[in-house]
């Protein structure tokens, strides 16, 4: 057997279409990786779902190409040995490979600069995050109606830098596998619950400076009773938001202030241990006496940040009572229809999938002889339901609670319940006036609103 038959790798590589296909796939994957990787190592993390491309598709194509090359060479060798094919000229083989690689380089440059870039750019969009992944539909729907709807998903959900980029790709790959294998949780856990939360210093505080002085903010809360007239009332309070000089923000996030806490559950809803370090450097530890001795020692510790209170800043879900009250106050629902508030809340709460809302609204209009188009009311209530309830994902009213405040969830009362005490029996305050002043409570026509000229 001649030397050319023994080790004619380059010759045999150019002699079979399968090995040449392997070379094409390998070079395509290599070029694609070179285009994708630098775009995400620029110090600012991007969409986690790019991991689908970077860590699954490209490597799969690369390894397939590498596997095809030796297979094609082996088949070409067998053809030569069996006499089914002549040994090609070595110089002609090199020329063929050179032309082929030059052509593939040109093709890959075109693909890499056009198709790859556009695909990656699309995978960085909010639409890709929300619409391409079914399990993200509740969060995407809530995001579209939130004040942060102009902020891209990647700005809050990915830690800046190469480490954050890599972690995001791994997370995207994990999420893809969970969806493909149908093993994702229903409802999906939020970032706090999974303990994969990006700290607020790297997200929220890029726009919201913690030392900004906000002062006091007046809050007007309209509510309606379940009586025939849907009687309206308002609660007016002054919320002492403050800033670095004091108020709610100053007490929790002011200069030199650091709060650590230990929750018993993944949602951080029950907190038996709190450590407060003041601006003067003094450290005080508060423990809930109801906690069993020694049970606190093994709990994880967290440093308080914005999202511990503002737990749903960009994905706020509503509760049926508050949602209907807000719509009645805004004139989007008929406040003059008898018992409408009671009817609407019960309808939203008891509906199984939202399909029964429209016919029941039509029947209600007919029964009560209410003027106007029931289709408009039915469409509004159906949209309200569909924006907050997703039966297939087991998301319903109140699934994702908001800890901002203490009326709809424990919120502030997780620590400010009056039971967390130091060794000297001094408790974390639960005095209402520490955070707000009640100007009017459930008044039909508060005088303060008349004075300010903003009464209904």
C-alpha positions as CSV (number, residue, x, y, z in Angstrom):
1,X,0.0,0.0,0.0
2,X,1.4,3.3,-1.0
3,X,2.0,6.2,1.5
4,X,-0.8,8.1,-0.1
5,X,-3.2,5.4,0.8
6,X,-1.9,5.0,4.3
7,X,-2.2,8.7,5.4
8,X,-3.8,10.8,2.7
9,X,-5.8,12.9,5.2
10,X,-5.9,16.2,3.2
11,X,-6.5,14.3,0.0
12,X,-9.2,12.2,1.5
13,X,-10.7,15.2,3.3
14,X,-11.3,16.9,-0.1
15,X,-12.6,13.6,-1.7
16,X,-15.9,13.1,0.1
17,X,-18.9,15.4,0.4
18,X,-19.6,14.4,4.0
19,X,-16.2,15.5,5.2
20,X,-16.5,18.8,3.3
21,X,-20.0,19.3,4.9
22,X,-18.4,18.8,8.3
23,X,-15.8,21.5,7.5
24,X,-18.6,23.8,6.4
25,X,-20.6,23.2,9.6
26,X,-17.5,23.6,11.8
27,X,-16.4,26.9,10.2
28,X,-20.0,28.2,10.3
29,X,-20.3,27.5,14.0
30,X,-16.9,28.9,14.7
31,X,-17.6,32.2,12.9
32,X,-21.0,32.5,14.6
33,X,-19.4,32.1,18.0
34,X,-16.9,34.8,17.2
35,X,-19.8,37.1,16.3
36,X,-22.0,36.3,19.2
37,X,-19.5,36.2,22.1
38,X,-17.9,39.7,21.8
39,X,-21.4,41.3,21.7
40,X,-22.0,40.1,25.3
41,X,-18.6,40.7,26.9
42,X,-18.8,44.4,26.7
43,X,-19.4,45.0,30.4
44,X,-23.2,45.1,30.1
45,X,-25.2,42.0,30.3
46,X,-28.0,41.2,27.9
47,X,-31.0,38.9,27.4
48,X,-30.5,35.6,29.2
49,X,-32.2,33.7,26.3
50,X,-29.2,34.3,24.1
51,X,-27.9,31.3,25.9
52,X,-30.1,29.2,23.7
53,X,-28.0,30.2,20.7
54,X,-24.6,30.5,22.4
55,X,-24.7,27.4,24.6
56,X,-26.9,25.0,22.7
57,X,-27.4,25.6,18.9
58,X,-23.8,26.8,18.1
59,X,-22.1,24.0,20.1
60,X,-24.4,21.4,18.6
61,X,-23.6,22.5,15.0
62,X,-19.9,22.6,15.9
63,X,-19.8,19.1,17.3
64,X,-21.8,17.8,14.4
65,X,-19.3,19.2,12.0
66,X,-16.4,17.8,13.9
67,X,-18.1,14.3,13.9
68,X,-18.8,14.4,10.1
69,X,-15.2,15.2,9.2
70,X,-13.6,11.9,10.3
71,X,-16.6,9.9,9.0
72,X,-16.2,11.5,5.5
73,X,-12.4,10.8,5.6
74,X,-13.1,7.2,6.6
75,X,-15.6,6.7,3.8
76,X,-13.2,8.2,1.2
77,X,-10.4,6.0,2.4
78,X,-12.6,2.9,2.0
79,X,-13.5,3.9,-1.5
80,X,-9.8,4.3,-2.4
81,X,-8.8,1.0,-0.8
82,X,-11.6,-0.9,-2.5
83,X,-10.7,0.6,-5.8
84,X,-14.0,2.4,-6.2
85,X,-12.2,5.8,-6.5
86,X,-8.8,6.9,-7.6
87,X,-6.4,8.7,-5.3
88,X,-6.8,12.4,-6.1
89,X,-3.8,14.6,-6.8
90,X,-2.5,16.1,-3.6
91,X,-1.9,19.5,-5.1
92,X,-5.5,19.5,-6.6
93,X,-6.8,18.5,-3.2
94,X,-5.1,21.5,-1.5
95,X,-6.4,23.8,-4.2
96,X,-9.9,22.5,-3.7
97,X,-9.8,22.9,0.0
98,X,-8.4,26.4,-0.3
99,X,-11.1,27.5,-2.7
100,X,-13.8,25.9,-0.4
101,X,-12.5,27.5,2.7
102,X,-12.3,30.9,1.0
103,X,-15.9,30.6,-0.2
104,X,-17.1,29.5,3.3
105,X,-15.3,32.4,4.9
106,X,-17.1,34.8,2.6
107,X,-20.4,33.1,3.2
108,X,-19.9,33.1,7.0
109,X,-19.0,36.8,7.0
110,X,-22.3,37.6,5.2
111,X,-24.2,35.3,7.6
112,X,-22.4,36.6,10.7
113,X,-22.8,40.3,9.9
114,X,-26.5,40.0,8.8
115,X,-28.5,37.0,9.9
116,X,-26.6,36.3,13.1
117,X,-26.7,39.9,14.2
118,X,-30.4,40.2,13.5
119,X,-31.1,37.0,15.3
120,X,-29.1,38.1,18.4
121,X,-30.7,41.5,18.3
122,X,-34.1,40.0,18.3
123,X,-33.2,37.7,21.2
124,X,-32.3,40.7,23.3
125,X,-35.7,42.3,22.9
126,X,-38.5,42.4,25.5
127,X,-40.9,40.8,23.0
128,X,-38.6,37.8,22.8
129,X,-38.4,37.4,26.5
130,X,-42.2,37.6,27.0
131,X,-43.7,36.3,23.8
132,X,-41.3,33.5,22.9
133,X,-41.5,31.9,26.3
134,X,-45.0,30.9,27.4
135,X,-44.2,30.6,31.1
136,X,-43.2,34.3,31.1
137,X,-46.6,35.5,29.9
138,X,-47.9,36.6,33.3
139,X,-44.8,38.7,34.0
140,X,-44.7,40.1,30.5
141,X,-48.4,41.1,30.7
142,X,-47.9,42.8,34.0
143,X,-44.7,44.5,32.7
144,X,-46.6,46.1,29.8
145,X,-49.0,47.9,32.2
146,X,-46.3,48.9,34.8
147,X,-44.5,52.2,35.1
148,X,-41.2,50.5,34.1
149,X,-42.6,49.2,30.7
150,X,-40.0,51.4,29.0
151,X,-37.1,49.6,30.8
152,X,-35.8,46.6,29.0
153,X,-35.9,43.2,30.8
154,X,-32.1,42.8,30.6
155,X,-31.5,46.1,32.5
156,X,-33.0,44.6,35.7
157,X,-32.6,40.9,35.4
158,X,-28.9,40.5,34.5
159,X,-25.9,41.5,36.5
160,X,-23.5,43.7,34.5
161,X,-20.2,42.2,33.4
162,X,-18.9,39.0,32.1
163,X,-19.8,37.0,35.2
164,X,-23.4,38.2,35.0
165,X,-23.4,37.4,31.3
166,X,-22.2,33.9,31.8
167,X,-24.7,33.3,34.7
168,X,-27.5,34.6,32.5
169,X,-26.6,32.2,29.6
170,X,-26.6,29.3,32.1
171,X,-30.0,30.4,33.4
172,X,-31.4,30.7,29.9
173,X,-30.2,27.2,29.1
174,X,-31.7,25.8,32.3
175,X,-35.0,27.5,31.6
176,X,-35.1,26.2,28.1
177,X,-34.6,22.6,29.3
178,X,-37.3,23.1,31.9
179,X,-39.7,24.2,29.3
180,X,-38.7,21.5,26.8
181,X,-39.1,18.8,29.5
182,X,-42.3,20.4,30.9
183,X,-40.7,20.5,34.4
184,X,-41.1,24.2,35.1
185,X,-43.0,25.2,38.3
186,X,-46.5,26.5,38.1
187,X,-46.7,29.2,39.1
188,X,-43.1,30.2,38.2
189,X,-41.1,31.5,41.1
190,X,-40.1,35.1,41.2
191,X,-36.5,36.3,41.5
192,X,-36.7,36.7,45.3
193,X,-38.1,33.2,45.8
194,X,-35.4,31.6,43.7
195,X,-32.7,33.7,45.3
196,X,-31.4,34.8,41.9
197,X,-32.2,38.4,42.5
198,X,-29.8,41.0,41.0
199,X,-29.1,43.5,43.8
200,X,-30.7,46.9,43.6
201,X,-27.4,48.7,43.5
202,X,-26.8,47.2,40.1
203,X,-30.4,47.7,38.8
204,X,-32.8,50.1,40.6
205,X,-30.2,52.5,41.7
206,X,-28.8,53.1,38.3
207,X,-31.9,55.4,37.9
208,X,-33.2,55.8,41.4
209,X,-30.6,57.4,43.7
210,X,-31.1,56.2,47.3
211,X,-30.1,59.6,48.8
212,X,-32.6,61.6,46.8
213,X,-34.8,63.7,49.1
214,X,-38.4,63.0,48.2
215,X,-40.1,64.3,51.3
216,X,-43.8,63.7,52.0
217,X,-46.2,62.5,49.4
218,X,-50.0,62.8,49.5
219,X,-51.8,59.6,48.6
220,X,-55.5,59.5,47.9
221,X,-57.1,56.0,47.9
222,X,-60.7,55.8,46.6
223,X,-62.9,52.9,47.7
224,X,-66.5,51.9,46.9
225,X,-68.9,50.0,49.1
226,X,-70.9,46.9,48.1
227,X,-74.2,48.7,48.5
228,X,-76.8,49.6,45.9
229,X,-75.3,53.0,45.2
230,X,-71.7,51.9,45.2
231,X,-71.0,54.6,47.8
232,X,-67.7,56.2,47.3
233,X,-65.2,57.3,50.0
234,X,-61.6,58.4,50.1
235,X,-58.7,57.8,52.4
236,X,-56.1,60.6,52.3
237,X,-52.7,60.2,53.9
238,X,-49.3,61.8,53.9
239,X,-46.6,59.3,53.3
240,X,-43.2,60.3,54.7
241,X,-41.0,58.9,52.0
242,X,-38.1,61.1,53.1
243,X,-34.6,60.5,51.8
244,X,-31.1,60.5,53.3
245,X,-32.3,63.0,55.9
246,X,-35.0,60.8,57.3
247,X,-38.4,59.3,56.5
248,X,-39.0,55.8,55.4
249,X,-36.1,55.7,52.9
250,X,-33.7,57.4,55.3
251,X,-34.5,55.0,58.2
252,X,-34.0,51.9,56.0
253,X,-31.5,53.0,53.3
254,X,-29.9,56.2,54.6
255,X,-26.1,56.8,54.7
256,X,-24.5,54.4,57.1
257,X,-27.7,52.4,57.6
258,X,-27.6,48.7,57.0
259,X,-30.4,46.2,57.8
260,X,-29.9,42.5,57.8
261,X,-32.7,40.0,58.2
262,X,-33.4,36.3,58.3
263,X,-36.6,34.9,56.8
264,X,-38.0,31.4,57.4
265,X,-39.5,31.0,53.9
266,X,-38.2,31.5,50.3
267,X,-40.8,34.2,49.7
268,X,-39.3,36.1,52.7
269,X,-42.8,36.6,54.2
270,X,-41.9,35.6,57.7
271,X,-38.9,37.3,59.3
272,X,-38.1,36.4,62.9
273,X,-34.7,38.0,63.1
274,X,-33.6,41.6,62.2
275,X,-30.3,43.3,62.7
276,X,-30.2,47.2,62.4
277,X,-27.0,49.1,62.1
278,X,-27.6,52.9,62.4
279,X,-25.7,55.8,61.0
280,X,-23.8,56.0,64.3
281,X,-22.5,52.5,63.9
282,X,-24.5,51.1,66.7
283,X,-25.9,47.6,66.0
284,X,-29.2,46.3,67.5
285,X,-30.6,42.8,67.1
286,X,-34.4,42.2,67.2
287,X,-35.9,38.7,67.5
288,X,-39.5,37.6,67.4
289,X,-40.2,35.9,70.8
290,X,-42.5,33.4,69.2
291,X,-39.5,31.9,67.3
292,X,-38.3,28.7,68.8
293,X,-34.9,29.0,70.6
294,X,-32.1,28.1,68.2
295,X,-34.3,28.1,65.1
296,X,-33.0,31.4,63.9
297,X,-29.3,30.5,64.0
298,X,-29.4,28.4,60.8
299,X,-31.6,30.8,58.7
300,X,-30.0,32.5,55.7
301,X,-29.2,36.2,56.2
302,X,-29.9,38.9,53.6
303,X,-29.0,42.6,53.5
304,X,-32.1,44.8,52.9
305,X,-32.4,46.4,49.5
306,X,-35.1,48.3,47.5
307,X,-37.0,45.2,46.4
308,X,-37.5,43.9,49.8
309,X,-40.4,46.4,50.0
310,X,-40.8,47.3,46.4
311,X,-41.2,43.6,45.6
312,X,-43.1,44.1,42.3
313,X,-41.7,47.3,40.8
314,X,-42.1,46.3,37.2
315,X,-44.5,43.4,37.4
316,X,-47.4,44.5,39.6
317,X,-50.5,42.4,39.7
318,X,-53.8,43.6,41.0
319,X,-56.4,42.3,43.4
320,X,-60.0,42.3,42.2
321,X,-61.4,44.7,44.8
322,X,-58.7,47.4,44.3
323,X,-58.8,47.0,40.5
324,X,-62.6,47.5,40.4
325,X,-62.3,50.5,42.8
326,X,-59.7,52.1,40.6
327,X,-61.7,51.6,37.5
328,X,-64.9,52.9,39.1
329,X,-63.0,56.0,40.2
330,X,-61.6,56.5,36.7
331,X,-65.0,56.2,35.1
332,X,-64.1,53.0,33.2
333,X,-66.9,51.1,34.9
334,X,-70.5,52.2,35.6
335,X,-70.6,53.5,39.2
336,X,-74.3,54.3,38.8
337,X,-75.3,50.7,38.1
338,X,-76.9,49.1,41.2
339,X,-74.6,46.9,43.3
340,X,-72.1,47.0,40.4
341,X,-69.0,47.0,42.6
342,X,-70.2,43.8,44.4
343,X,-71.2,42.2,41.1
344,X,-67.9,42.9,39.4
345,X,-65.7,41.8,42.3
346,X,-67.6,38.5,42.7
347,X,-67.5,37.9,38.9
348,X,-63.7,38.4,38.7
349,X,-63.1,36.3,41.8
350,X,-65.3,33.3,40.8
351,X,-64.6,33.1,37.1
352,X,-62.7,30.0,36.1
353,X,-61.1,31.1,32.9
354,X,-62.7,34.5,32.0
355,X,-65.0,33.1,29.3
356,X,-68.1,33.5,31.4
357,X,-67.6,37.2,32.1
358,X,-69.1,38.7,28.9
359,X,-72.4,36.7,29.0
360,X,-72.9,37.5,32.8
361,X,-72.3,41.2,32.2
362,X,-74.9,41.2,29.4
363,X,-77.4,39.4,31.6
364,X,-76.7,41.8,34.5
365,X,-77.3,44.8,32.2
366,X,-80.5,43.3,31.1
367,X,-81.7,42.4,34.5
368,X,-81.0,45.8,36.1
369,X,-82.1,47.7,33.0
370,X,-78.8,49.6,32.9
371,X,-78.3,52.0,30.0
372,X,-75.2,51.8,27.8
373,X,-73.3,49.1,25.9
374,X,-72.6,46.0,28.0
375,X,-70.0,44.9,25.5
376,X,-67.7,47.7,26.6
377,X,-68.0,46.8,30.3
378,X,-67.5,43.1,29.5
379,X,-64.4,43.8,27.4
380,X,-62.9,45.8,30.2
381,X,-63.6,43.2,32.9
382,X,-62.3,40.4,30.7
383,X,-59.1,42.3,30.0
384,X,-58.7,42.9,33.7
385,X,-59.1,39.2,34.4
386,X,-56.8,38.2,31.6
387,X,-54.1,40.6,32.9
388,X,-54.0,39.0,36.3
389,X,-55.2,35.4,36.1
390,X,-53.5,32.7,34.0
391,X,-55.2,29.4,34.9
392,X,-52.8,27.1,32.9
393,X,-49.9,28.5,34.8
394,X,-51.7,28.5,38.2
395,X,-51.5,32.2,38.5
396,X,-54.5,33.8,40.1
397,X,-55.5,36.9,42.2
398,X,-52.8,37.4,44.8
399,X,-50.4,34.8,43.7
400,X,-47.6,37.4,43.5
401,X,-48.0,39.6,46.5
402,X,-46.7,43.2,46.8
403,X,-44.9,44.0,50.0
404,X,-45.1,47.8,49.4
405,X,-47.4,48.8,52.3
406,X,-49.3,46.4,54.6
407,X,-52.9,46.3,53.4
408,X,-52.8,43.6,50.7
409,X,-49.8,41.6,52.1
410,X,-47.8,41.5,55.4
411,X,-45.3,43.9,53.9
412,X,-44.1,46.4,56.6
413,X,-45.6,44.2,59.3
414,X,-43.1,41.5,58.6
415,X,-40.8,43.5,60.9
416,X,-43.0,46.3,62.2
417,X,-45.5,44.2,64.1
418,X,-44.5,45.3,67.6
419,X,-43.2,41.9,68.6
420,X,-39.6,42.0,67.4
421,X,-37.6,42.9,70.5
422,X,-34.1,43.5,71.6
423,X,-32.7,41.9,74.7
424,X,-33.9,45.0,76.7
425,X,-37.4,44.5,75.4
426,X,-37.3,47.5,73.1
427,X,-39.4,46.6,70.0
428,X,-39.2,47.7,66.4
429,X,-41.9,50.4,66.3
430,X,-45.3,49.7,64.8
431,X,-46.6,53.3,65.4
432,X,-48.6,54.3,62.3
433,X,-47.4,57.9,62.5
434,X,-43.8,56.8,62.0
435,X,-44.4,56.4,58.2
436,X,-47.6,58.3,57.5
437,X,-50.2,60.8,58.8
438,X,-53.9,59.9,58.2
439,X,-55.6,63.1,57.0
440,X,-58.9,61.4,56.2
441,X,-60.1,57.8,56.6
442,X,-63.0,56.5,54.4
443,X,-64.7,59.9,54.2
444,X,-67.4,60.5,51.6
445,X,-66.0,63.9,50.7
446,X,-62.8,64.8,52.6
447,X,-62.5,68.5,53.4
448,X,-58.8,68.5,52.5
449,X,-59.6,67.5,48.9
450,X,-62.0,70.4,48.6
451,X,-59.4,72.8,50.0
452,X,-56.9,71.6,47.5
453,X,-59.5,71.7,44.7
454,X,-59.1,68.1,43.8
455,X,-62.3,66.7,45.2
456,X,-64.4,64.4,43.0
